[in-house]
Structures are given as C-alpha cells and as structure tokens.
Amino acid sequence: MRMVDLIQKKQRGEALTAQEIQWMVEGYTESRIPDYQMSAMLMAIYFNDMTDDERASLTQAMVESGEQIDLSAIQGVKVDKHSTGGVGDTTTLVLAAMVASLGVPVAKMSGRGLGHTGGTIDKLESIPGFHVEISQEEFIDLVNKNQVAVVGQSGNLTPADKKLYALRDVTSTVESIPLIASSIMSKKIASGADAIVLDVKTGAGAFMKTVEDARELAQAMVRIGNQVGRKTMAVISDMSQPLGYAIGNALEVKEAIDTLKGEGPEDLTELCLVLGSQMAHLGGVGNDLDEAKALLQENLENGKALEKFKQFVASQGGDPDVIDHPEKLPQAEYQIPVEAEKDGVVSHIVADSIGVASMMLGAGRETKESSIDLAVGIVLNKKVGDRVKQGEPLAFLHSNREDVQDVKEKVLQSISIEEKADALPLIHEIIENA
C-alpha cells in the first residue's frame, strides 16, 4: 500500500476502505507517513468529504492509535456528555450530579484546556481540597459507589488525533465536518463510555456559527457513535449569548450550586434538563425522554441532586460545606459594575467577546503555560430581552485588580442596547437518530 495512491483515490472522490484508513492512521502516528503527504490527504478530504463508513473507520483508527479506557468494571450503562464549547457553560457540574442522582453512572474524564475560563477540572478545583489526581482503580470504585467521579484525561488517549489536529491547524483544514466529527468522537469513545450525549453549540459564541452547520456536525457525530456501537444522541443549543449569568471558575461553581438548589438561571436549568433527560434515558431510566426529564426535575426539587453533588465533592477531597456556604469559594477583591450608557432593551450579547473579557481578568488560559485566577470573572446582570436604564449595571466584574477600564470597554462593546429585541431560542433541535 502506498500513501500517494490513497491520496489520488481521495482526490478522485472515491471512498477509502477501513483497511486503507487504518494503515494510513497507523503510519502517520508512527511517523512512517510524512506531514506533507498527510496534509495532501487532509486537503482531499476537506474538498471531497467522506462517507459515513469512512468517518466511522477514521474515528475507530484514531481510537485504536492509543490507550483505551476500560470501564467494564463499572455497573450499568456509562453515559458521557460532550459540549462543543461555549461561554458560561456550567452544564457538566450540574448534569453529573443530576444524572447520578437517578442511579446512572457518570464516569467523567475532563481536561483543563485553553479557553475563556479553563476546563471542568479548573472549575471543580475552585472548591477547597477538591482533586482529580486519582488512580483508575479509585475512579472506578467511586463511580460504583457514588455513580459519579471526575478524573483528569489520560495523556495517551488518541495520539493520532493530537498529531492530525496540529496538522489541520496549520493547513487550514480544521473546518471539515468529517475531521471535526471523528476528532471529537474518537476521544469520547476511547474514554470508555457506553453512550454519548452531544451538546452542539451554535451562534456567535460557538465554533459552528449557523444552525445548519451545527446540525450537519451533530448528525455526523450521532451517526459515527451509533455505527461504532455507542448509543448517541445530540442537542443543538444556542450560544448567541452566554449560558446562565456567570463566566469564571468559582463564579460558575456557585451558579451550578444555585441550579442544583432549584434557584439557578432558567436557561441553564432547562438545558441541563434536556441534556440530562437524554443521558438518563440512554442509561436506562424512563420509558422516553419526557419521563426521564420529569424524574430529573423531581430530584432537583426534592434535594437529591444537590445531595449527590455534596457526596461527589466530599469523595474527591473537596469541602462539602461549600455547597451550603458558597462564600467559602475563592472571592475576588473587587466587584465593579459595568453601567449601561443609555435606556433600552438588551438586544445582543456577543458571547465569545464576553468570554475574552473574562479571560482579560485572568479567568482563562491564553497558552498552556498561563495560570488561572479561580476567583475572577464576570456576572451578567442583564440578558437579551431585559430592559435596562442608563446607569443601571449590565454586569459586574469580579476582579483582583482595581483598574479594569480595558475590560469595561470590552464588555460595553459586547452588549447592544436597542429599542426592542428578538427572543433567542435556547434549544434549536434534538437529534435522537441521524
């Protein structure tokens, strides 16, 4: 088999076989195939797409390029959730406790990651004492005991994906549905889940800016998951404005606790119920999504979801007293209002721009070496559709520096005030089968 023949085959728009894809991915991972040939293949895929069989074969080849986590010792259907990323996306913290409270095991592997407010692990480490440095044996024991645990990602999951992504980044082939879908799904499948729920974001704060693009990606990932033997469902949700009100690590933990108490923002609560109903249903709870959602709602109201979160925090060394006393979370020195410059209605909040403003305060990482200030961030006071008067706070900056004029200007540039505003849908589509 020669790489040049496979490149020519893909350039002609023909489908590669599973054997050809496996050979190619193995060869590239082991550096037998050079970057320039794989770049040519990526460009051929970018222009000529891949069939469903090719996408599934590419995903499986990337899974098999490295370590695969064996979660078979965990009782029940292990359900994982993946979000394509957003601003103020606190759903994992809420979902893990909600779904686990129904007896469905949530074995979560998370990274720190770059971005506006780091990753799920950064948020959880806002809780004094909480740690994710646990062995795989302890991780499995905790999930069997409590139905939920979070551990840091293994360093050797999908090495082929890491190499391919770095190459895609410098060859302008990142925005290719088969390449995005196989990249995301390979990591989820290698992590050992039996079932996967996908939260595909769309809007200004998302990677997929249009509903049509988000739908295409969601359907591609659902088909891959189902084709390789993982029950997979997806939700297309809006990220035209931040989800909830808080953007920042400790601030998002407090908002997650409020949500588990039944006192959280409406949009965050609703999205968690929709995603949670899919997770619970795939995990064997409820005859349909509506019944699963009703059971989740019940556990929010009766306090079982909140108790599960306390149990989860305590079992990984965190101080459970934080749940009743969130003031024990890291606190910023200053809370500075950003005031509206005129009367009107909030018509737009550019989500990714607000995320950048939060990162300017120190809430996220620009590079892997950046340190995070867990206390800082932004709490919105108004969302799209809310009326505001001149001088009224649009948001509060939680900062450990007093001079935040640059961040204030960024926030004001990100929020538009008009005479009226169109309502934003939260859930665009639910994809049960693609």
Buried (B, 14 or more C-beta within 10 A) or exposed (E): EEBEEBBEBBBEEEBBBBEBBBBBBBBBBEEEBEBEBBBBBBBBBBEBBBEBBBBBBBBBBBBBBBBBBEBEEBEBBBBBBBBBBBBBBBBBBBBBBBBBBBEBBBBBBBBBBBBBBBBBBBBBBBBBEBBBEBEEEBBBBBBBEBBBBBBBBBEEBBBBBBBBBEBBEEBEBBEBBBBBBBBBBBBBBBBBBBBBBBBBBBBBBBBBBEBEBBBBBBBBBBBBBBBBEBBBBBBBBBBBBBBBBBBBBBBBBBBBBBBBBBEBBEBBBBBBBBBBBBBBBBBBBBEEBEBBBEBBBEBBEEBBBBBBBBBBBBBBBBBBBBBEEBEBBBBBEBEBBBBBEEEBBBBBBBBBBBBBBBBBBBBBBEEEEEEBBBBBBBBBBBBBBBEBEEEBBBBBBBBBBEEBEEBBEBBBEBBBBEEEBEEBEBBBBBBEEB
